Amino acid sequence: MKGITEKFKGKKILVIGDLMIDEYIFGKVERISPEAPVPVVEAKETTAKPGGAANVAVNLKVLGAEPFILGVVGKDEKGKLLKKMLNEKGINTSLLIEDETRPTTVKTRIIAGSQQLLRVDWESKKYLDKKIVLKITEEFREDFKQFDGIIISDYGKGVITKELFKAAAEIKRNGKIVTLDPKERNYPLYHDVTAMTPNMKETYQAVGIYPETEEDAEKAGKRLIEKFKLDFALITRSEKGMSLIKKNKSYHIPAKAKQVYDVTGAGDTVIAVFTLALVAGETPEKAAEIANIAGGIVVGKLGTAFVKPEEIEKVIEEGA
């Protein structure tokens, strides 16, 4: 498995989904407000990073792939900022669509020390206007042949529609790998993708089985495969690791994280690495192992983070 990240280089991956900015306000707390029983945060620093589907694209880029983004931002200053941040990272935004009827999604987290105190969301959860939906699905159908794989990153903000999944099913039948990071809101829309990567809560929401044990994970995974017409399912089970469920076989991988510091964006890293490994020709089992390593690394970092190829290779080498 050593050297796997070399195979990631140059792979063209289309990321479709809900784009956002993850904003962080860092400070310290030394007193309680006299106006209300809440801590007063003395702000010291503000940072902003691409989040949601945009973070998936950043993960892909850092791993040596060539990501393209198909999604929507508002026609506002935050939309301009997100596009600028992505362009500065060398991520192709030519398929990005501006929608003047909605704001660019921003999640602002207020952090004191290593403790997140509050999150403020600026967003619209309405499904996209039909004209925008048509534009996205047309772009998808016209451009899919140039990509090695497709990731659908659903954060429930309105970009994922039944029209998109109809197109995705057609594209999968054309031999493309299509993976999905799901959101409960859109379970009725999902069908016919290569794999989906739900966490424990999302798995329970989808099929009514909480995958606490390996046996429960196998039952839940088989239901996911049947319900959503998947080739296989990769269930992320927090400190219990991951379970890859195929139609006739299951594979359970222990967690690799040495310390869990922040789970923000961990699902983005997992689906990016898992998809890249599949596209690079690895078996689903090997792809799941590599994604598990990457997930274990990223939860040890604060905030929306990514994993470098050398970090993955180091863990692989240490375990060899």
HELIX and SHEET records of a PDB file:
HELIX    1   1 ILE A    4  PHE A    8  5                                   5    
HELIX    2   2 ALA A   53  VAL A   62  1                                  10    
HELIX    3   3 GLU A   77  GLU A   88  1                                  12    
HELIX    4   4 LYS A  130  ASP A  143  1                                  14    
HELIX    5   5 PHE A  144  GLN A  146  5                                   3    
HELIX    6   6 LYS A  162  ARG A  173  1                                  12    
HELIX    7   7 GLU A  184  LEU A  189  5                                   6    
HELIX    8   8 MET A  200  VAL A  207  1                                   8    
HELIX    9   9 GLU A  214  PHE A  228  1                                  15    
HELIX   10  10 SER A  238  LYS A  240  5                                   3    
HELIX   11  11 ALA A  266  VAL A  279  1                                  14    
HELIX   12  12 PRO A  284  VAL A  298  1                                  15    
HELIX   13  13 PRO A  309  GLY A  319  1                                  11    
SHEET    1   A 8 GLU A  66  LEU A  70  0                                        
SHEET    2   A 8 LYS A  12  GLY A  17  1                                        
SHEET    3   A 8 GLY A 149  SER A 153  1                                        
SHEET    4   A 8 ILE A 177  ASP A 181  1                                        
SHEET    5   A 8 ALA A 195  MET A 196  1                                        
SHEET    6   A 8 PHE A 232  THR A 236  1                                        
SHEET    7   A 8 MET A 242  LYS A 246 -1                                        
SHEET    8   A 8 SER A 250  ILE A 253 -1                                        
SHEET    1   B 4 PRO A  39  GLY A  52  0                                        
SHEET    2   B 4 LEU A  19  ILE A  32 -1                                        
SHEET    3   B 4 THR A 105  ALA A 112  1                                        
SHEET    4   B 4 GLN A 115  TRP A 122 -1                                        
SHEET    1   C 2 VAL A  72  GLY A  74  0                                        
SHEET    2   C 2 ILE A  97  ASP A  99  1                                        
END                                                                             
